[in-house]
Amino acid sequence: MNEINQLTPEKLWTNKDTIKEFLAYELRTLIDSNSWMKEWEHIAQRFKLLQFQNFSQEEALAFQWDTRRVEEIVEDTILQVRQHITLDNVKVTIVPAIPFPWFKNFDRSIWTNGFTNSPNSIQIAIPPNPDEQFLRYLIAHELHHASPNNPIYELTLETFTLGDWYKMEGTAEYFSLNLYEDKRWWKKDFSRDLESEYWEKAKQEINTTDDTIKSQLCFGDSNKGIPQMFGYSFAHEMIKSYVKNNPISNYNALYFIDVLDFIEAYENNVSVSINNYE
């Protein structure tokens, strides 16, 4: 049976005077031996939840959402995802979407963002009136990460390469975007010319486990000419290149394909495209 825990703005504000104790109690249950983040504080920091201790009641409640509707969407999306990939009982934690700097130019309804810390457990940050298609896409993306079939849980931070990241995010994007409408705010920055420049940089670092290098290539770095979230768009293109010439029988099959096979398929596709253009 699924477990949906909504850490609403009202709950966070009500517990503002003891917010660290409150969050420790709520978030420690999300951590197990397979978790990426081993401390509840790291999850709280990821979603900036401690900010609620400084909010007025009015400021806090401005983040409130329709809990009944959100629960319906989560349950229905899990049901849809289960038809395609393996999931055990799922724990979904809903928190407020406190804006990151790059959200300022986008409608609040698509401030939804997420994280998966362990198998069968996802965390989703939502705005007061989330775009429902974008929310479903994000839930499906995170649930793809959360499948116990996902080989990422066999890796450690010391062995998790840039290539592994492309496989993880690219397959999750391919899966979720085949189920739900594409409303990604970052796709507008993706172009073939920039893709070529980006790959020249990225393929030199494909085996790196250095978080600083990976962060720039995955999440973007304006100082290096890499737009926000460009790595996600690129990873999606890589997986599409593979599936185009290697049809899959089901989505679970993507978990078991070697990273090098995805890279080879992408390189071959790029080569064919260049030759056709010439």
C-alpha positions as a printed Julia matrix, in Angstrom:
278×3 Matrix{Float64}:
  0.0    0.0     0.0
  1.3    3.45   -0.91
  2.14   5.94    1.84
  1.63   9.61    1.03
  2.87  12.11    3.61
  2.1   15.75    2.88
  4.33  18.09    4.91
  2.08  21.04    4.24
  3.0   24.67    4.85
  0.45  24.67    7.67
  2.2   21.77    9.42
  5.61  23.34    8.94
  4.48  26.71   10.28
  2.63  25.14   13.24
  5.88  23.41   14.19
  8.15  26.35   13.38
  9.44  26.72   16.93
 10.6   23.1    16.98
 11.05  22.69   13.25
 14.32  20.78   13.46
 12.82  18.19   15.77
  9.7   18.0    13.58
 11.67  17.51   10.37
 14.02  15.02   11.98
 11.01  12.91   12.98
  9.41  13.13    9.52
 12.51  12.75    7.34
 14.54  10.13    9.18
 12.09   7.49    7.97
 13.2    8.26    4.4
 16.75   7.08    5.08
 17.92   3.48    4.86
 21.05   1.56    3.89
 20.49   2.32    0.18
 19.91   6.05    0.6
 22.1    8.62   -1.14
 21.64  11.18    1.6
 22.34   9.69    5.03
 21.2   12.62    7.2
 17.73  14.13    7.47
 19.32  17.61    7.44
 20.5   17.06    3.87
 16.97  16.4     2.66
 15.68  19.44    4.55
 18.42  21.56    2.96
 17.67  20.18   -0.51
 14.12  21.54   -0.23
 14.99  24.59    1.94
 12.41  23.55    4.53
 14.11  25.26    7.47
 13.1   28.59    5.95
  9.65  28.07    7.43
 10.98  28.92   10.88
 11.37  32.51    9.68
  8.03  32.84    7.85
  4.99  34.64    9.18
  1.76  32.66    9.12
  0.63  34.58    6.05
  3.9   33.92    4.22
  3.8   30.22    5.1
  0.19  29.64    4.11
  0.79  31.3     0.75
  2.5   28.0    -0.18
 -0.54  25.85    0.7
 -2.03  23.43   -1.87
 -5.19  21.33   -2.21
 -4.13  18.21   -0.32
 -7.04  16.09   -1.48
 -6.42  16.81   -5.17
 -2.69  16.25   -4.83
 -3.26  12.88   -3.17
 -5.57  11.88   -6.04
 -2.94  12.84   -8.61
 -0.17  10.98   -6.78
 -2.21   7.81   -6.38
 -3.35   7.84  -10.0
  0.16   8.5   -11.32
  1.6    5.64   -9.27
 -1.12   3.39  -10.69
 -0.19   4.41  -14.25
  3.54   3.97  -13.64
  3.05   0.51  -12.13
  1.69  -0.65  -15.46
  5.14  -0.14  -17.01
  7.89  -0.57  -14.41
  8.47  -2.53  -11.22
  7.63  -0.81   -7.92
  7.09  -2.11   -4.42
  4.99  -0.18   -1.92
  5.84   3.47   -2.5
  6.43   6.24    0.03
  5.79   9.73   -1.37
  6.66  12.81    0.68
  5.15  16.09   -0.52
  6.75  19.38    0.55
  6.34  23.04   -0.48
  8.19  24.26   -3.57
 10.3   27.08   -2.2
 11.68  28.85   -5.3
 15.19  28.45   -6.56
 16.73  31.54   -8.24
 16.17  30.18  -11.75
 12.4   29.83  -11.15
 11.84  33.59  -11.18
 11.18  33.7   -14.94
  8.66  30.84  -14.92
  5.04  30.51  -13.91
  4.71  29.28  -10.34
  2.63  26.29  -11.47
  5.77  24.62  -12.86
  8.01  25.16   -9.84
  7.48  21.47   -9.05
 10.75  19.62   -8.45
 11.75  16.31   -6.91
 14.35  13.99   -5.46
 14.7   10.25   -4.94
 16.81   9.23   -1.98
 16.07   5.49   -1.78
 14.27   2.69   -3.62
 10.46   3.07   -3.44
 10.69   6.49   -1.78
 10.41   9.86   -3.53
 10.12  13.47   -2.42
  8.18  16.01   -4.47
  8.07  19.79   -3.9
  4.94  21.44   -5.26
  3.57  25.0    -5.57
  0.06  25.99   -4.43
 -1.59  25.27   -7.79
  0.71  22.88   -9.64
  0.35  22.26  -13.35
 -1.11  18.77  -13.18
  0.59  17.39  -16.28
  3.98  18.68  -15.16
  3.37  17.25  -11.69
  2.49  13.83  -13.12
  5.58  13.89  -15.34
  7.79  14.75  -12.34
  6.27  12.02  -10.17
  6.76   9.46  -12.96
 10.36  10.61  -13.42
 11.14  10.17   -9.73
  9.31   6.83   -9.56
 11.52   5.59  -12.38
 14.52   6.35  -10.18
 12.8    4.64   -7.25
 12.26   1.25   -8.89
 14.15  -1.51   -7.05
 15.3   -2.62  -10.52
 17.34   0.57  -10.87
 21.08  -0.31  -10.81
 22.01   3.07   -9.31
 21.57   1.54   -5.87
 24.47  -0.79   -6.62
 26.71   2.27   -6.99
 28.25   4.59   -4.42
 29.12   8.28   -4.64
 32.69   7.17   -5.34
 31.68   5.0    -8.33
 28.78   7.04   -9.76
 30.16   8.45  -13.03
 28.86  11.11  -15.39
 27.96   8.29  -17.78
 25.9    6.62  -15.05
 24.13   9.94  -14.46
 23.23  10.23  -18.17
 21.75   6.74  -18.09
 19.84   7.4   -14.85
 18.34  10.74  -15.89
 17.98   9.98  -19.59
 15.99   6.79  -19.04
 13.8    8.53  -16.43
 13.12  11.37  -18.88
 12.42   8.98  -21.74
  9.98   7.03  -19.58
  8.08   9.94  -18.03
  7.86  11.97  -21.26
  6.34   8.99  -23.04
  3.57   8.96  -20.44
  2.87  12.67  -19.96
  2.87  15.96  -21.84
  6.23  17.67  -22.23
  6.12  20.91  -20.25
  9.8   21.07  -19.29
 10.76  24.72  -18.86
 14.42  23.97  -19.67
 13.86  22.43  -23.12
 13.79  25.86  -24.78
 17.55  26.18  -24.23
 18.38  22.99  -26.1
 19.74  23.36  -29.65
 21.72  21.08  -31.96
 24.64  23.52  -32.17
 24.89  23.77  -28.4
 24.42  20.01  -28.1
 27.51  19.42  -30.25
 29.63  21.84  -28.22
 28.35  20.33  -24.99
 29.16  16.75  -26.02
 32.73  17.71  -26.91
 33.16  18.79  -23.29
 31.13  16.01  -21.72
 32.69  13.02  -23.44
 36.09  13.99  -22.07
 34.61  13.61  -18.58
 32.33  10.62  -19.12
 34.07   8.53  -16.44
 34.51  11.27  -13.86
 33.02  10.94  -10.4
 34.03  14.48   -9.43
 30.84  16.17   -8.2
 32.02  19.64   -9.2
 32.55  18.61  -12.82
 29.37  16.57  -12.93
 27.31  19.38  -11.43
 28.39  21.83  -14.14
 27.6   19.38  -16.95
 24.4   18.01  -15.46
 22.68  21.05  -13.97
 24.29  23.82  -16.01
 26.86  26.56  -15.53
 26.26  29.93  -17.17
 29.95  30.85  -16.77
 30.84  27.9   -18.99
 28.01  28.51  -21.45
 25.93  25.55  -20.28
 22.24  26.43  -19.76
 20.29  25.37  -16.68
 19.33  21.67  -16.74
 21.03  21.13  -20.11
 22.37  17.76  -19.0
 18.82  16.46  -18.62
 17.93  17.43  -22.18
 21.14  15.87  -23.47
 20.61  12.64  -21.51
 17.11  12.37  -22.99
 18.53  12.72  -26.5
 21.09  10.0   -25.76
 18.41   7.5   -24.72
 16.21   8.4   -27.69
 19.15   7.7   -30.01
 19.51   4.23  -28.53
 15.82   3.3   -28.66
 15.5    4.6   -32.21
 17.78   1.84  -33.51
 17.33  -0.69  -30.69
 13.6   -1.03  -29.96
 12.82  -2.15  -26.42
 10.11  -4.62  -25.41
  9.28  -2.78  -22.17
 10.53   0.12  -20.1
 12.12  -2.13  -17.47
 14.61  -3.23  -20.14
 16.28   0.2   -20.05
 17.61  -0.45  -16.54
 19.75  -3.33  -17.79
 21.44  -1.72  -20.8
 25.09  -0.82  -20.36
 26.03   2.86  -20.25
 28.56   2.32  -23.05
 25.81   0.99  -25.32
 23.84   4.21  -24.86
 26.94   6.29  -25.6
 27.82   4.25  -28.69
 24.29   4.56  -30.06
 24.35   8.31  -29.53
 27.76   8.7   -31.22
 26.61   6.6   -34.18
 23.46   8.66  -34.52
 25.43  11.9   -34.45
 27.8   10.55  -37.1
 24.91   9.56  -39.38
 23.3   12.97  -38.96
 26.53  14.77  -39.91
 27.06  12.57  -42.97
 23.49  13.13  -44.12
 23.9   16.85  -43.73
 27.13  16.82  -45.75
